Amino acid sequence: KITRPRKLPPELYDHDFRELARKEKHARTRIRWLGMAHLQEGKEYYEVAEFLCVSIETVHKWGKRFRASGLAGLKESPRSGAKRKLPQHQVCGCPASVD
């Protein structure tokens, strides 16, 4: 595949994204950390996109967010909508009681 040259910021190499992914609890943020780790290793945007099952535009967006805001730009932001009404300990018991 023909790709355009990657312009990765030097700050990208200041972080251990694999370690960040290992410690991250939020799945979306963990995927972004893994994507950045692959870019650190020299993989192309399309390779990262194929490996993580996201679009190449998404990988480009991660790069833009990192350049603009650093690590904070890749963290998951709060979602709109109603908050959960059940406490976590009750949520875990629901599927078992439905059967």
C-alpha positions, 0 to 999 in steps of 0.5 A: 500500500502507498501511504503518506509519510507519518508526522509523529511528534517527538513527545510520542516517544516519551511515554510507555503506551503498553504500560499505560494500556496494561493499567487502563480500566477504560476499554476505549482508552486502552485501545488508543494507548495500544494504537499509539504503541504500534505507531511508536514501533514504526507501524503505518496508520493503516496497519494499526487500523487493521490490527485494532479493527478501527478506520484509518481516519480514527488512527489519524484522529488519535494522532491529532488529539495527541499532538493537540493535548498530549495524553489527556487528548487520548483519554475517554471523555465523559459521555452524555446521557443518563447515569446508571441508576443501579449501584455496581454490585446490583448490576452484576447480579442482574443477568443471573436473576433474569435466567 
